[in-house]
Amino acid sequence: MKRNIHPDYRPVVFRDPGAGVAFLTRSTVTSRKTVTWEDGHVYPVVDVDVSSASHPFHTGRGRVLDTAGRVERFRRRYGTR
């Protein structure tokens, strides 16, 4: 790797305020906000809108699309004539 062209790869806290969940991982993202983590160290924090704790797919609150209705409507419009 070339030196001095890559961003710093360091521990960062990602926080989902809507779900009340935060997790510590490593990233190159930058932030001016900081938080004191459970281990007593201060880390930059990034607030995210959606995480696995609040995404409908992971929580089971997702909508079911009516794919059968779409297929039938397609066949009525463009089916064999």
Biopython code that builds the backbone (N, CA, C, O; Angstrom):
import numpy as np
from Bio.PDB.StructureBuilder import StructureBuilder

atoms = [
    (1, "MET", "N", (0.837, -1.181, 0.000)),
    (1, "MET", "CA", (0.000, 0.000, 0.000)),
    (1, "MET", "C", (0.881, 1.243, 0.000)),
    (1, "MET", "O", (1.974, 1.260, 0.566)),
    (2, "LYS", "N", (0.375, 2.270, -0.646)),
    (2, "LYS", "CA", (1.086, 3.539, -0.617)),
    (2, "LYS", "C", (0.901, 4.184, 0.754)),
    (2, "LYS", "O", (-0.152, 4.044, 1.375)),
    (3, "ARG", "N", (1.899, 4.871, 1.208)),
    (3, "ARG", "CA", (1.828, 5.522, 2.507)),
    (3, "ARG", "C", (1.169, 6.893, 2.390)),
    (3, "ARG", "O", (1.277, 7.574, 1.370)),
    (4, "ASN", "N", (0.485, 7.274, 3.462)),
    (4, "ASN", "CA", (-0.102, 8.611, 3.634)),
    (4, "ASN", "C", (-1.201, 8.964, 2.636)),
    (4, "ASN", "O", (-1.466, 10.147, 2.426)),
    (5, "ILE", "N", (-1.844, 7.987, 2.019)),
    (5, "ILE", "CA", (-2.978, 8.301, 1.145)),
    (5, "ILE", "C", (-4.280, 7.692, 1.666)),
    (5, "ILE", "O", (-5.361, 8.045, 1.193)),
    (6, "HIS", "N", (-4.185, 6.791, 2.625)),
    (6, "HIS", "CA", (-5.375, 6.126, 3.142)),
    (6, "HIS", "C", (-5.859, 6.810, 4.410)),
    (6, "HIS", "O", (-5.044, 7.272, 5.208)),
    (7, "PRO", "N", (-7.173, 6.883, 4.610)),
    (7, "PRO", "CA", (-7.692, 7.482, 5.840)),
    (7, "PRO", "C", (-7.408, 6.587, 7.048)),
    (7, "PRO", "O", (-7.142, 5.395, 6.899)),
    (8, "ASP", "N", (-7.466, 7.171, 8.236)),
    (8, "ASP", "CA", (-7.231, 6.417, 9.471)),
    (8, "ASP", "C", (-8.355, 5.405, 9.686)),
    (8, "ASP", "O", (-9.535, 5.722, 9.535)),
    (9, "TYR", "N", (-7.969, 4.199, 10.036)),
    (9, "TYR", "CA", (-8.906, 3.118, 10.339)),
    (9, "TYR", "C", (-8.878, 2.940, 11.843)),
    (9, "TYR", "O", (-7.899, 2.434, 12.392)),
    (10, "ARG", "N", (-9.944, 3.351, 12.517)),
    (10, "ARG", "CA", (-9.934, 3.393, 13.977)),
    (10, "ARG", "C", (-11.295, 2.973, 14.531)),
    (10, "ARG", "O", (-12.267, 2.860, 13.783)),
    (11, "PRO", "N", (-11.361, 2.741, 15.847)),
    (11, "PRO", "CA", (-12.647, 2.388, 16.460)),
    (11, "PRO", "C", (-13.636, 3.559, 16.392)),
    (11, "PRO", "O", (-13.269, 4.706, 16.645)),
    (12, "VAL", "N", (-14.889, 3.255, 16.048)),
    (12, "VAL", "CA", (-15.958, 4.237, 15.942)),
    (12, "VAL", "C", (-17.225, 3.606, 16.500)),
    (12, "VAL", "O", (-17.465, 2.414, 16.308)),
    (13, "VAL", "N", (-18.039, 4.406, 17.192)),
    (13, "VAL", "CA", (-19.324, 3.938, 17.705)),
    (13, "VAL", "C", (-20.407, 4.363, 16.725)),
    (13, "VAL", "O", (-20.520, 5.543, 16.393)),
    (14, "PHE", "N", (-21.205, 3.403, 16.260)),
    (14, "PHE", "CA", (-22.374, 3.696, 15.447)),
    (14, "PHE", "C", (-23.594, 3.568, 16.345)),
    (14, "PHE", "O", (-23.769, 2.563, 17.033)),
    (15, "ARG", "N", (-24.441, 4.604, 16.333)),
    (15, "ARG", "CA", (-25.576, 4.654, 17.256)),
    (15, "ARG", "C", (-26.864, 4.865, 16.462)),
    (15, "ARG", "O", (-26.932, 5.728, 15.588)),
    (16, "ASP", "N", (-27.878, 4.071, 16.776)),
    (16, "ASP", "CA", (-29.217, 4.218, 16.201)),
    (16, "ASP", "C", (-30.101, 4.799, 17.297)),
    (16, "ASP", "O", (-30.595, 4.053, 18.143)),
    (17, "PRO", "N", (-30.312, 6.120, 17.303)),
    (17, "PRO", "CA", (-31.083, 6.733, 18.388)),
    (17, "PRO", "C", (-32.538, 6.274, 18.434)),
    (17, "PRO", "O", (-33.133, 6.245, 19.511)),
    (18, "GLY", "N", (-33.121, 5.917, 17.301)),
    (18, "GLY", "CA", (-34.509, 5.470, 17.275)),
    (18, "GLY", "C", (-34.707, 4.147, 17.986)),
    (18, "GLY", "O", (-35.744, 3.924, 18.609)),
    (19, "ALA", "N", (-33.729, 3.276, 17.899)),
    (19, "ALA", "CA", (-33.835, 1.963, 18.536)),
    (19, "ALA", "C", (-33.107, 1.918, 19.871)),
    (19, "ALA", "O", (-33.279, 0.971, 20.639)),
    (20, "GLY", "N", (-32.294, 2.933, 20.157)),
    (20, "GLY", "CA", (-31.547, 2.945, 21.412)),
    (20, "GLY", "C", (-30.411, 1.939, 21.442)),
    (20, "GLY", "O", (-30.067, 1.415, 22.502)),
    (21, "VAL", "N", (-29.825, 1.666, 20.275)),
    (21, "VAL", "CA", (-28.769, 0.673, 20.159)),
    (21, "VAL", "C", (-27.499, 1.349, 19.659)),
    (21, "VAL", "O", (-27.548, 2.216, 18.786)),
    (22, "ALA", "N", (-26.356, 0.945, 20.223)),
    (22, "ALA", "CA", (-25.067, 1.433, 19.757)),
    (22, "ALA", "C", (-24.104, 0.264, 19.724)),
    (22, "ALA", "O", (-24.198, -0.655, 20.538)),
    (23, "PHE", "N", (-23.174, 0.305, 18.774)),
    (23, "PHE", "CA", (-22.166, -0.757, 18.712)),
    (23, "PHE", "C", (-20.837, -0.154, 18.302)),
    (23, "PHE", "O", (-20.773, 0.806, 17.533)),
    (24, "LEU", "N", (-19.793, -0.736, 18.829)),
    (24, "LEU", "CA", (-18.429, -0.299, 18.572)),
    (24, "LEU", "C", (-17.814, -1.178, 17.499)),
    (24, "LEU", "O", (-17.830, -2.405, 17.600)),
    (25, "THR", "N", (-17.277, -0.544, 16.475)),
    (25, "THR", "CA", (-16.617, -1.265, 15.393)),
    (25, "THR", "C", (-15.491, -0.389, 14.871)),
    (25, "THR", "O", (-15.226, 0.677, 15.428)),
    (26, "ARG", "N", (-14.833, -0.819, 13.822)),
    (26, "ARG", "CA", (-13.754, -0.024, 13.240)),
    (26, "ARG", "C", (-14.212, 0.527, 11.902)),
    (26, "ARG", "O", (-14.912, -0.150, 11.149)),
    (27, "SER", "N", (-13.815, 1.762, 11.609)),
    (27, "SER", "CA", (-14.228, 2.405, 10.378)),
    (27, "SER", "C", (-13.293, 3.555, 10.045)),
    (27, "SER", "O", (-12.477, 3.964, 10.871)),
    (28, "THR", "N", (-13.418, 4.072, 8.832)),
    (28, "THR", "CA", (-12.661, 5.253, 8.428)),
    (28, "THR", "C", (-13.516, 6.510, 8.463)),
    (28, "THR", "O", (-13.026, 7.596, 8.154)),
    (29, "VAL", "N", (-14.783, 6.383, 8.834)),
    (29, "VAL", "CA", (-15.681, 7.528, 8.878)),
    (29, "VAL", "C", (-15.230, 8.512, 9.957)),
    (29, "VAL", "O", (-14.694, 8.110, 10.990)),
    (30, "THR", "N", (-15.453, 9.802, 9.707)),
    (30, "THR", "CA", (-15.060, 10.817, 10.677)),
    (30, "THR", "C", (-16.296, 11.460, 11.286)),
    (30, "THR", "O", (-17.353, 11.512, 10.657)),
    (31, "SER", "N", (-16.159, 11.945, 12.505)),
    (31, "SER", "CA", (-17.245, 12.604, 13.206)),
    (31, "SER", "C", (-16.667, 13.546, 14.252)),
    (31, "SER", "O", (-15.632, 13.260, 14.853)),
    (32, "ARG", "N", (-17.335, 14.657, 14.464)),
    (32, "ARG", "CA", (-16.899, 15.600, 15.502)),
    (32, "ARG", "C", (-17.507, 15.256, 16.859)),
    (32, "ARG", "O", (-16.996, 15.673, 17.899)),
    (33, "LYS", "N", (-18.611, 14.486, 16.845)),
    (33, "LYS", "CA", (-19.244, 14.090, 18.102)),
    (33, "LYS", "C", (-18.484, 12.913, 18.705)),
    (33, "LYS", "O", (-17.970, 12.057, 17.985)),
    (34, "THR", "N", (-18.422, 12.881, 20.033)),
    (34, "THR", "CA", (-17.755, 11.777, 20.723)),
    (34, "THR", "C", (-18.670, 11.236, 21.808)),
    (34, "THR", "O", (-19.631, 11.888, 22.218)),
    (35, "VAL", "N", (-18.353, 10.034, 22.262)),
    (35, "VAL", "CA", (-19.102, 9.389, 23.334)),
    (35, "VAL", "C", (-18.120, 8.567, 24.159)),
    (35, "VAL", "O", (-17.156, 8.014, 23.630)),
    (36, "THR", "N", (-18.378, 8.495, 25.459)),
    (36, "THR", "CA", (-17.582, 7.632, 26.329)),
    (36, "THR", "C", (-18.219, 6.255, 26.317)),
    (36, "THR", "O", (-19.377, 6.091, 26.703)),
    (37, "TRP", "N", (-17.461, 5.272, 25.874)),
    (37, "TRP", "CA", (-17.975, 3.917, 25.725)),
    (37, "TRP", "C", (-17.894, 3.174, 27.047)),
    (37, "TRP", "O", (-17.351, 3.698, 28.020)),
    (38, "GLU", "N", (-18.423, 1.969, 27.095)),
    (38, "GLU", "CA", (-18.487, 1.148, 28.306)),
    (38, "GLU", "C", (-17.111, 0.855, 28.890)),
    (38, "GLU", "O", (-16.986, 0.632, 30.094)),
    (39, "ASP", "N", (-16.080, 0.852, 28.051)),
    (39, "ASP", "CA", (-14.737, 0.561, 28.541)),
    (39, "ASP", "C", (-14.022, 1.798, 29.086)),
    (39, "ASP", "O", (-12.872, 1.704, 29.515)),
    (40, "GLY", "N", (-14.688, 2.955, 29.075)),
    (40, "GLY", "CA", (-14.119, 4.179, 29.613)),
    (40, "GLY", "C", (-13.368, 5.021, 28.599)),
    (40, "GLY", "O", (-12.973, 6.142, 28.919)),
    (41, "HIS", "N", (-13.158, 4.526, 27.395)),
    (41, "HIS", "CA", (-12.477, 5.287, 26.355)),
    (41, "HIS", "C", (-13.466, 6.178, 25.619)),
    (41, "HIS", "O", (-14.660, 5.882, 25.566)),
    (42, "VAL", "N", (-12.966, 7.271, 25.052)),
    (42, "VAL", "CA", (-13.788, 8.198, 24.276)),
    (42, "VAL", "C", (-13.583, 7.883, 22.793)),
    (42, "VAL", "O", (-12.454, 7.840, 22.305)),
    (43, "TYR", "N", (-14.707, 7.662, 22.081)),
    (43, "TYR", "CA", (-14.673, 7.322, 20.668)),
    (43, "TYR", "C", (-15.551, 8.292, 19.888)),
    (43, "TYR", "O", (-16.502, 8.843, 20.442)),
    (44, "PRO", "N", (-15.243, 8.511, 18.601)),
    (44, "PRO", "CA", (-16.170, 9.282, 17.769)),
    (44, "PRO", "C", (-17.463, 8.489, 17.591)),
    (44, "PRO", "O", (-17.440, 7.260, 17.537)),
    (45, "VAL", "N", (-18.586, 9.193, 17.500)),
    (45, "VAL", "CA", (-19.880, 8.539, 17.364)),
    (45, "VAL", "C", (-20.560, 9.044, 16.091)),
    (45, "VAL", "O", (-20.526, 10.235, 15.780)),
    (46, "VAL", "N", (-21.180, 8.105, 15.359)),
    (46, "VAL", "CA", (-21.923, 8.415, 14.143)),
    (46, "VAL", "C", (-23.355, 7.955, 14.364)),
    (46, "VAL", "O", (-23.597, 6.779, 14.637)),
    (47, "ASP", "N", (-24.312, 8.882, 14.246)),
    (47, "ASP", "CA", (-25.721, 8.529, 14.377)),
    (47, "ASP", "C", (-26.245, 8.075, 13.020)),
    (47, "ASP", "O", (-26.078, 8.769, 12.017)),
    (48, "VAL", "N", (-26.883, 6.900, 12.996)),
    (48, "VAL", "CA", (-27.443, 6.348, 11.768)),
    (48, "VAL", "C", (-28.959, 6.326, 11.867)),
    (48, "VAL", "O", (-29.517, 6.210, 12.958)),
    (49, "ASP", "N", (-29.624, 6.437, 10.719)),
    (49, "ASP", "CA", (-31.083, 6.426, 10.700)),
    (49, "ASP", "C", (-31.655, 5.027, 10.860)),
    (49, "ASP", "O", (-32.663, 4.834, 11.539)),
    (50, "VAL", "N", (-31.009, 4.054, 10.233)),
    (50, "VAL", "CA", (-31.519, 2.683, 10.236)),
    (50, "VAL", "C", (-30.370, 1.728, 10.538)),
    (50, "VAL", "O", (-29.283, 1.843, 9.973)),
    (51, "SER", "N", (-30.627, 0.796, 11.427)),
    (51, "SER", "CA", (-29.661, -0.259, 11.718)),
    (51, "SER", "C", (-30.410, -1.590, 11.732)),
    (51, "SER", "O", (-31.612, -1.633, 11.473)),
    (52, "SER", "N", (-29.709, -2.658, 12.031)),
    (52, "SER", "CA", (-30.377, -3.956, 12.079)),
    (52, "SER", "C", (-31.395, -4.018, 13.214)),
    (52, "SER", "O", (-32.295, -4.858, 13.190)),
    (53, "ALA", "N", (-31.264, -3.142, 14.205)),
    (53, "ALA", "CA", (-32.217, -3.128, 15.313)),
    (53, "ALA", "C", (-33.519, -2.421, 14.959)),
    (53, "ALA", "O", (-34.530, -2.625, 15.631)),
    (54, "SER", "N", (-33.514, -1.589, 13.908)),
    (54, "SER", "CA", (-34.723, -0.847, 13.564)),
    (54, "SER", "C", (-35.208, -1.094, 12.139)),
    (54, "SER", "O", (-36.270, -0.592, 11.770)),
    (55, "HIS", "N", (-34.479, -1.840, 11.334)),
    (55, "HIS", "CA", (-34.892, -2.088, 9.954)),
    (55, "HIS", "C", (-36.030, -3.094, 9.924)),
    (55, "HIS", "O", (-35.954, -4.125, 10.593)),
    (56, "PRO", "N", (-37.094, -2.816, 9.156)),
    (56, "PRO", "CA", (-38.248, -3.720, 9.128)),
    (56, "PRO", "C", (-37.916, -5.146, 8.705)),
    (56, "PRO", "O", (-38.559, -6.085, 9.175)),
    (57, "PHE", "N", (-36.941, -5.333, 7.839)),
    (57, "PHE", "CA", (-36.593, -6.686, 7.415)),
    (57, "PHE", "C", (-36.064, -7.504, 8.586)),
    (57, "PHE", "O", (-36.412, -8.677, 8.721)),
    (58, "HIS", "N", (-35.236, -6.913, 9.426)),
    (58, "HIS", "CA", (-34.629, -7.632, 10.544)),
    (58, "HIS", "C", (-35.559, -7.740, 11.751)),
    (58, "HIS", "O", (-35.424, -8.662, 12.555)),
    (59, "THR", "N", (-36.497, -6.809, 11.884)),
    (59, "THR", "CA", (-37.391, -6.835, 13.037)),
    (59, "THR", "C", (-38.666, -7.616, 12.781)),
    (59, "THR", "O", (-39.414, -7.889, 13.720)),
    (60, "GLY", "N", (-38.934, -7.985, 11.530)),
    (60, "GLY", "CA", (-40.133, -8.757, 11.208)),
    (60, "GLY", "C", (-41.363, -7.905, 10.991)),
    (60, "GLY", "O", (-42.463, -8.446, 10.888)),
    (61, "ARG", "N", (-41.220, -6.584, 10.917)),
    (61, "ARG", "CA", (-42.357, -5.702, 10.705)),
    (61, "ARG", "C", (-42.464, -5.257, 9.251)),
    (61, "ARG", "O", (-43.114, -4.253, 8.960)),
    (62, "GLY", "N", (-41.844, -5.982, 8.346)),
    (62, "GLY", "CA", (-41.830, -5.606, 6.934)),
    (62, "GLY", "C", (-43.174, -5.827, 6.271)),
    (62, "GLY", "O", (-43.981, -6.642, 6.720)),
    (63, "ARG", "N", (-43.403, -5.085, 5.190)),
    (63, "ARG", "CA", (-44.631, -5.249, 4.419)),
    (63, "ARG", "C", (-44.467, -6.398, 3.441)),
    (63, "ARG", "O", (-43.371, -6.656, 2.945)),
    (64, "VAL", "N", (-45.545, -7.069, 3.174)),
    (64, "VAL", "CA", (-45.548, -8.131, 2.175)),
    (64, "VAL", "C", (-46.161, -7.541, 0.919)),
    (64, "VAL", "O", (-47.294, -7.061, 0.941)),
    (65, "LEU", "N", (-45.415, -7.575, -0.173)),
    (65, "LEU", "CA", (-45.924, -7.035, -1.427)),
    (65, "LEU", "C", (-46.828, -8.049, -2.102)),
    (65, "LEU", "O", (-46.625, -9.258, -1.984)),
    (66, "ASP", "N", (-47.810, -7.552, -2.797)),
    (66, "ASP", "CA", (-48.759, -8.399, -3.506)),
    (66, "ASP", "C", (-48.184, -8.751, -4.869)),
    (66, "ASP", "O", (-48.582, -8.177, -5.883)),
    (67, "THR", "N", (-47.248, -9.693, -4.897)),
    (67, "THR", "CA", (-46.610, -10.054, -6.160)),
    (67, "THR", "C", (-47.544, -10.852, -7.042)),
    (67, "THR", "O", (-47.457, -10.758, -8.266)),
    (68, "ALA", "N", (-48.426, -11.628, -6.463)),
    (68, "ALA", "CA", (-49.353, -12.411, -7.281)),
    (68, "ALA", "C", (-50.277, -11.478, -8.050)),
    (68, "ALA", "O", (-50.558, -11.725, -9.222)),
    (69, "GLY", "N", (-50.744, -10.437, -7.430)),
    (69, "GLY", "CA", (-51.593, -9.462, -8.114)),
    (69, "GLY", "C", (-50.856, -8.764, -9.232)),
    (69, "GLY", "O", (-51.450, -8.471, -10.270)),
    (70, "ARG", "N", (-49.589, -8.493, -9.049)),
    (70, "ARG", "CA", (-48.794, -7.851, -10.088)),
    (70, "ARG", "C", (-48.619, -8.774, -11.293)),
    (70, "ARG", "O", (-48.698, -8.338, -12.441)),
    (71, "VAL", "N", (-48.381, -10.056, -11.012)),
    (71, "VAL", "CA", (-48.201, -11.015, -12.104)),
    (71, "VAL", "C", (-49.497, -11.150, -12.896)),
    (71, "VAL", "O", (-49.471, -11.152, -14.126)),
    (72, "GLU", "N", (-50.609, -11.261, -12.216)),
    (72, "GLU", "CA", (-51.896, -11.390, -12.906)),
    (72, "GLU", "C", (-52.209, -10.146, -13.727)),
    (72, "GLU", "O", (-52.711, -10.256, -14.845)),
    (73, "ARG", "N", (-51.927, -8.990, -13.200)),
    (73, "ARG", "CA", (-52.168, -7.749, -13.931)),
    (73, "ARG", "C", (-51.281, -7.691, -15.181)),
    (73, "ARG", "O", (-51.723, -7.237, -16.236)),
    (74, "PHE", "N", (-50.038, -8.148, -15.061)),
    (74, "PHE", "CA", (-49.126, -8.197, -16.202)),
    (74, "PHE", "C", (-49.684, -9.152, -17.260)),
    (74, "PHE", "O", (-49.698, -8.825, -18.447)),
    (75, "ARG", "N", (-50.137, -10.318, -16.839)),
    (75, "ARG", "CA", (-50.654, -11.298, -17.799)),
    (75, "ARG", "C", (-51.913, -10.794, -18.485)),
    (75, "ARG", "O", (-52.115, -11.058, -19.670)),
    (76, "ARG", "N", (-52.765, -10.071, -17.758)),
    (76, "ARG", "CA", (-53.968, -9.513, -18.381)),
    (76, "ARG", "C", (-53.590, -8.477, -19.438)),
    (76, "ARG", "O", (-54.214, -8.419, -20.498)),
    (77, "ARG", "N", (-52.590, -7.672, -19.163)),
    (77, "ARG", "CA", (-52.185, -6.629, -20.122)),
    (77, "ARG", "C", (-51.427, -7.197, -21.318)),
    (77, "ARG", "O", (-51.715, -6.855, -22.465)),
    (78, "TYR", "N", (-50.459, -8.061, -21.043)),
    (78, "TYR", "CA", (-49.536, -8.464, -22.082)),
    (78, "TYR", "C", (-49.569, -9.966, -22.385)),
    (78, "TYR", "O", (-48.694, -10.467, -23.091)),
    (79, "GLY", "N", (-50.539, -10.670, -21.877)),
    (79, "GLY", "CA", (-50.616, -12.112, -22.097)),
    (79, "GLY", "C", (-50.849, -12.446, -23.561)),
    (79, "GLY", "O", (-50.956, -11.552, -24.402)),
    (80, "THR", "N", (-50.925, -13.739, -23.862)),
    (80, "THR", "CA", (-51.138, -14.161, -25.245)),
    (80, "THR", "C", (-52.496, -13.690, -25.713)),
    (80, "THR", "O", (-53.489, -13.767, -24.990)),
    (81, "ARG", "N", (-52.517, -13.203, -26.934)),
    (81, "ARG", "CA", (-53.772, -12.656, -27.478)),
    (81, "ARG", "C", (-54.217, -13.454, -28.661)),
    (81, "ARG", "O", (-55.250, -13.151, -29.257)),
]
sb = StructureBuilder()
sb.init_structure("model")
sb.init_model(0)
sb.init_chain("A")
sb.init_seg("    ")
for serial, (resi, resn, name, xyz) in enumerate(atoms, 1):
    if name == "N":
        sb.init_residue(resn, " ", resi, " ")
    sb.init_atom(name, np.array(xyz, "f"), 0.0, 1.0, " ", f" {name:<3s}", serial, name[0])
structure = sb.get_structure()
